[in-house]
Amino acid sequence: MSTGYQMPQHASRMEPSTTNCPCSINGLQIITELRTVQPVVELGTVLDIVQKVYTHGKDVLQCQDCRKSPHSSYVMLPALAEQCLSLFEAVCIAYNITRGNMLFDPSVLAFEEPLPQFICMRSKTVLGQIELDERESVMLVRTLLGRNLMKILEVLETLQKIFRSLGKEAIEGGRCAGPATLRACESSVEATMRRFAVFMKQVEDNSGRSFIL
């Protein structure tokens, strides 16, 4: 499934902000980390990366400097969300929640240069002092993935609202980037949200139960 969206070159080669806002640099650091992480990961690593993306996304959305320059940190968020989705799929395959690479092709990820696909290495699942059996492990993993997926969706939904608000401001007062450019940014967010929806639906169809517990 292709979204037809590629991360703009100026976003992947962005110069440091001239303000005190650290968001652009922080976003680039996460992208660099994703490009250098080993292709075989454990569940804990996936959850750590997703939490880092979520925290960064919340910081960006609350930053007034980023709102004044929406083509900097904002445009990284859909790309980071796409990569989280790729990590989610790797975990689902490892724990037999899905049985194949149904959705993702590195050539259609939102980065200018596709990031490597990941393989999740299954490990013992422990809750407190208790080691969980197969069924319990899958239930816990599904719950963790569901919660983290909703976190990233929360960031995307807020970002979509911000782009719409900025578009109205551009039309009314010309105080920010042009409406056409903002619509393109909003479209990239919508495309990523559609991929999240497709992912959730395909997991549900494969397992016969809802992804979110």
N, C-alpha and C positions, 0 to 999 in steps of 0.2 A: 504494500500500500504506500503510495508516494504522496507526500504533502506538497511537493513542488517548492518547498521553502529551503533556502540556504542561508546560513548566517552571513550577514554582510561582511565584506572584507574589512571595512573600517572598524567593525566590532571586534574581530578576532585579532586585529593588530593595533588596538587602541592605545593612544598615548595616555600617560597618567593625567588625572584631572588637575586643572589649575587651581581648584578650590581645595579645602581641607577634607572633602568627602573621600573616604577610602573605598567606596563601594566598587568602583571600576577595577582597582588593583585587587581587591578581594575576589571579585569574580574571575579575573584572569588567573589568579592563584588556584582557584578551584578547577578551572579548565586545564591548567598545567598538571595538576594532581591527577585528574581523570586520564590525561594522556600518558602518564607515567606509571599508573597503578598496574600491578600484575594482572594478566587476563584471567587468571584463576583466582577467584575470591571466595571468602567465606561469608555466611549470612551477616555476621557482625560487622564486617567491612562494608557491606552493602548498606546496612542500616546507618552506619556512621556517615557515609558519604551522603545519603539522602537527608539525614538530619542537618548536615553542613549546608547543603543546598537550600533546605527549607529556612534555616536561620538566616542565611545570606539573603534569600528572597524577601523575608520579612523586613530585614534591615533596609534593603533597597526601596521597598514600597513605602516605608516610613520616612525616607530621606527626602528633604525638601530640595536639596541640590540635584538629586537624580530627577526629580519632577521637572526642574527647570531645563534639564538636558536629557530628554527621554531617549535619545538615540545612543546613549552610552550604556549604563548598567542595565536598563530595561530590556534591551534587545538580547542580552545574554540569557535571560531567564527562560524563555521557551526552549533554547538549546540545552540548557542544564536540565530542564524537566524531561526532555526527550531522552537524555542519557539515563536519568533515574528510571524511566520506563524500560529501557533496555536492561538495566540491572534487575528490575522487578521480574522481567521475563526470565532471566537467567535463574533466579531463585525458584520461580514457579516450575521450571523444567526440572531443576535438581530435586525438588520435593514432589514430583509427579502431580503437580497441580495443573500443569499443561504438559503435553507429550511431544511437543515439537516447536521449532522456531516458526511460529505462525505469522508473525506480524512484522518483524523488523528486518530491514536490509540496510547495511552500513551506508550504502550509497544514497539513502534518502534521509539520513539523520540531519539535524539542523545545523551541524557544524560545517564550516567551509571544507575541512578535511575530515572524513569520517573517522570517528573514534573506533578502536577495536571492540569487537563484541566480547562479552564476558561469559565465562563458565563459572557457575557457582559450585563450590565443593561442599558436599553435604558433610555435616559433622554432628556429633552427639548434641542433643537438645536437652538442656537442663533448666528446670524451674526451681529456683532455690537450691535445695540439696537433692532434689528428686530428678532422676534421669527419665525422660518421657519416652514412651513407646512410639511406634510408627504412627498410629492414628493420632495420638496426642501431639506429636511433633508437627504433623501437617496442620492440625487445627491451630496451634500456636503460631506457626509461620503464616498461615492465612490471615490471622488476626493482626499480626504485626505489619504485614504487607498492606492490608486494607487500611489500617490507620495511617501509615506513611504515605500511601497513595492519596488519601484524602487531604493530607497536609500539602502536598504539591499541587493538587487541584485547587486548594484554597488560595495559594499564591497566584495561580494562573487566573482564577476568577477575579481576584482583586486587581491584577494587572490589566485584565480586559476592561474593567470599569474605569480604571485610570486613563487608559488610551481613549475611551469614549469621551470622558470628561475633557481631556486635552484637545480632542478633535473639536468639541463644541467651543472651547476657548479660542481655538485657532480661527474658526469661522467668524466668531463674534468680534474678536479684538485683534487678531493677528499677533498675539503676544508669545506664541511658541511655534513649533515646527508646523509646516504646512499640512493641511487636512489630508491630502493624498498620501503623504508619507506616513502619517499616523494611522490611516486606514490600513496601509500595508503591514504595519507593525501589529495592529489589532488582528489582522487576518492570520498572521503567523501564530498568535496566541490561540485563536480559534482552531487552527489546524492541529495544534498540539493537543488541545482539549478533546478534539474528535478522536485522536489516536488513543487517548486515555479511555474514552468511552468504548471504543472498539476492543481494546484490551480487556476491559472489565466484562464485556459481553462475551468474548471468546472464551475467557476463563470460566464464566458461568455455564456456557454451553458445553464445555469439555467435562466439567465436574458434576453438572446437574444441580449445583447449588450456588447461592450468591457468593461473590468474592468477598464482600464486606460482612463480617460477622458482628 
